[in-house]
Amino acid sequence: MIINLKKFGTTLVSRPSGKEAWLAFQPTLNDVQENEEVIVDFSDIAVLTPSWADEFLTPLHSRFPEKVRLINTDNASVKATFATLAKQ
């Protein structure tokens, strides 16, 4: 399964927005097969804040700890967010 984050917008900010995206995406995650990888695509994301990422990516990784792979993470905002989350 590929999760194109741009479907939630190109500016992903605020904890409430991240939580809303996570909750809205739950029915789709029920279709993930046992041996299927969950790929998160950051293409076209202009801004990603740690609060949004914490509400969406942290529970995603908790639900699928061995399956999540992140792609197109070259954006400076995305890199900075990952660095912040890694410190927590």
Backbone bond lengths (Angstrom), bond angles and torsions (degrees), N, CA, C in turn:
res aa  C-N    CA-C-N  psi(-1)  N-CA   C-N-CA  omega(-1)  CA-C   N-CA-C  phi
1 M - - - 1.441 - - 1.523 108.51 -
2 I 1.313 115.01 136.59 1.460 120.81 175.68 1.522 108.65 -112.28
3 I 1.329 115.50 127.51 1.457 121.61 176.03 1.522 107.12 -104.27
4 N 1.320 117.10 107.30 1.460 122.24 176.23 1.524 107.67 -86.20
5 L 1.318 116.05 104.56 1.458 119.85 -175.38 1.521 112.90 -62.86
6 K 1.336 117.46 -23.16 1.467 119.05 -179.12 1.526 111.90 -63.07
7 K 1.326 118.01 -16.15 1.457 119.44 176.14 1.531 111.18 -66.04
8 F 1.344 116.95 -17.74 1.462 121.76 176.73 1.529 111.36 -95.51
9 G 1.326 116.45 -1.03 1.461 122.42 -178.22 1.513 110.17 118.57
10 T 1.328 116.15 170.23 1.466 119.71 179.93 1.525 111.82 -99.40
11 T 1.330 116.22 -11.52 1.455 121.84 176.68 1.523 107.23 -118.45
12 L 1.321 115.95 99.85 1.462 122.14 -174.44 1.522 108.70 -101.74
13 V 1.329 114.31 97.65 1.463 120.67 -176.20 1.519 109.79 -131.97
14 S 1.282 116.82 154.82 1.463 128.83 173.32 1.518 113.58 83.49
15 R 1.287 113.73 140.52 1.459 122.05 178.71 1.534 111.45 -62.75
16 P 1.352 119.36 -45.32 1.467 119.09 179.24 1.533 113.00 -60.77
17 S 1.314 116.43 -38.02 1.466 120.36 179.30 1.533 111.20 -66.63
18 G 1.317 117.02 -41.49 1.462 120.89 177.47 1.517 111.79 -64.92
19 K 1.315 116.42 -40.79 1.465 121.26 178.34 1.522 110.64 -64.41
20 E 1.340 116.08 -42.34 1.464 120.78 178.46 1.530 111.01 -62.15
21 A 1.336 116.83 -43.06 1.462 120.89 178.26 1.530 110.32 -62.17
22 W 1.329 117.03 -43.48 1.462 121.94 179.50 1.531 111.05 -60.20
23 L 1.312 115.93 -48.20 1.465 120.31 -178.72 1.527 111.40 -65.50
24 A 1.315 117.14 -38.94 1.463 120.84 -179.98 1.526 111.73 -67.47
25 F 1.324 117.07 -28.19 1.462 121.09 -176.38 1.527 113.48 -87.00
26 Q 1.310 118.16 -8.61 1.469 122.13 -176.59 1.530 114.19 -53.52
27 P 1.333 120.03 -46.71 1.474 118.61 -178.90 1.534 112.88 -59.42
28 T 1.317 117.07 -35.13 1.465 120.84 179.12 1.521 110.94 -67.08
29 L 1.315 117.53 -37.12 1.465 121.25 -179.12 1.516 112.91 -68.07
30 N 1.307 116.83 -20.51 1.467 119.71 177.36 1.524 112.10 -66.39
31 D 1.340 116.80 -16.23 1.463 121.46 -179.26 1.530 113.77 -89.68
32 V 1.331 117.73 -2.10 1.466 120.70 -179.27 1.524 109.02 -67.11
33 Q 1.328 115.19 125.92 1.462 121.63 179.95 1.529 110.52 -79.50
34 E 1.309 116.34 160.57 1.461 122.12 -175.93 1.528 113.39 -55.97
35 N 1.309 117.58 -41.97 1.464 121.40 -177.34 1.524 113.07 -99.98
36 E 1.314 117.57 12.52 1.457 121.84 -176.81 1.522 111.66 -89.15
37 E 1.314 116.02 138.89 1.457 122.39 176.17 1.533 109.02 -84.99
38 V 1.322 116.27 146.19 1.467 121.78 176.51 1.527 106.66 -107.15
39 I 1.319 115.81 108.62 1.457 122.13 -175.95 1.525 108.53 -102.69
40 V 1.318 115.85 125.96 1.463 121.53 178.10 1.526 107.29 -104.81
41 D 1.330 115.52 117.27 1.463 122.36 -175.91 1.526 109.86 -101.93
42 F 1.335 116.32 120.84 1.456 122.49 -179.17 1.531 112.53 -97.09
43 S 1.315 118.20 16.29 1.466 121.40 178.30 1.523 110.52 -55.44
44 D 1.330 116.10 136.99 1.467 124.05 175.00 1.525 114.57 68.66
45 I 1.327 118.34 9.10 1.458 120.47 176.53 1.526 107.83 -80.32
46 A 1.326 116.23 122.49 1.466 121.46 -179.92 1.524 110.97 -87.55
47 V 1.337 116.55 -42.93 1.459 121.59 -177.47 1.522 109.17 -137.72
48 L 1.321 115.53 131.65 1.464 122.45 174.15 1.521 107.16 -132.23
49 T 1.328 116.50 119.59 1.462 119.56 179.86 1.526 110.55 -96.91
50 P 1.329 116.71 153.51 1.460 119.67 178.15 1.534 113.05 -57.68
51 S 1.322 117.17 -35.02 1.467 118.99 -178.43 1.525 111.17 -66.03
52 W 1.340 117.93 -44.11 1.462 121.21 178.83 1.529 109.23 -63.72
53 A 1.322 115.86 -48.52 1.461 120.78 -178.54 1.521 111.85 -60.62
54 D 1.325 116.98 -39.51 1.460 120.75 179.93 1.524 111.21 -63.44
55 E 1.304 117.32 -36.72 1.470 120.78 -179.76 1.526 113.26 -76.03
56 F 1.325 117.37 -26.56 1.469 120.37 -178.11 1.525 112.68 -103.80
57 L 1.314 116.92 -51.25 1.469 120.34 -173.64 1.522 113.56 -76.78
58 T 1.318 117.72 -36.06 1.463 119.90 -179.40 1.529 111.80 -62.66
59 P 1.343 119.09 -49.28 1.466 117.47 177.46 1.529 113.04 -68.62
60 L 1.340 116.71 -29.29 1.469 119.40 176.61 1.521 109.73 -63.22
61 H 1.328 115.83 -46.05 1.470 119.87 179.01 1.532 111.08 -66.08
62 S 1.325 117.27 -35.24 1.467 120.19 177.93 1.520 111.56 -66.15
63 R 1.326 116.10 -37.44 1.464 120.24 -179.06 1.529 111.95 -75.09
64 F 1.334 116.40 -35.75 1.468 121.51 -178.14 1.535 109.35 -127.81
65 P 1.319 118.51 67.31 1.473 120.89 -171.12 1.522 115.53 -60.70
66 E 1.285 118.51 -30.67 1.466 120.95 -177.11 1.526 112.93 -104.55
67 K 1.305 117.64 3.08 1.463 120.66 -171.68 1.515 115.23 -112.16
68 V 1.326 119.14 -16.42 1.462 121.41 -172.45 1.524 110.80 -81.22
69 R 1.345 114.60 131.05 1.469 121.47 175.19 1.524 107.15 -131.48
70 L 1.316 116.79 134.89 1.460 122.77 -178.37 1.518 109.35 -104.08
71 I 1.347 116.67 133.13 1.462 120.16 179.05 1.529 110.03 -129.24
72 N 1.328 114.96 159.63 1.470 122.92 179.92 1.527 111.19 56.13
73 T 1.311 114.97 52.91 1.471 122.03 -176.33 1.528 112.15 -103.18
74 D 1.327 117.95 24.19 1.463 121.69 -175.21 1.533 114.03 -75.18
75 N 1.307 118.11 -17.61 1.457 122.62 -179.02 1.529 110.31 -60.15
76 A 1.339 116.31 137.69 1.467 121.00 -178.01 1.528 111.92 -62.24
77 S 1.316 117.18 -36.77 1.467 120.78 179.43 1.527 110.73 -65.95
78 V 1.311 116.42 -40.20 1.468 121.20 178.96 1.532 109.54 -66.09
79 K 1.315 116.95 -45.09 1.470 120.67 179.01 1.526 111.67 -61.26
80 A 1.327 116.69 -43.17 1.459 120.59 -179.61 1.524 110.84 -65.00
81 T 1.321 116.63 -38.26 1.465 120.48 178.21 1.521 110.54 -64.32
82 F 1.327 117.54 -43.87 1.467 120.22 179.14 1.528 110.11 -62.66
83 A 1.314 117.87 -38.91 1.463 121.16 179.35 1.526 110.39 -64.22
84 T 1.313 116.25 -40.25 1.471 120.32 178.52 1.523 110.89 -65.97
85 L 1.309 117.30 -45.43 1.471 120.86 -179.16 1.520 111.38 -65.92
86 A 1.320 117.24 -34.37 1.457 120.72 -179.99 1.522 111.48 -64.94
87 K 1.327 117.49 -28.37 1.464 122.08 179.71 1.533 111.60 -74.35
88 Q 1.325 116.26 -21.25 1.468 119.51 -175.51 1.491 111.90 -80.62
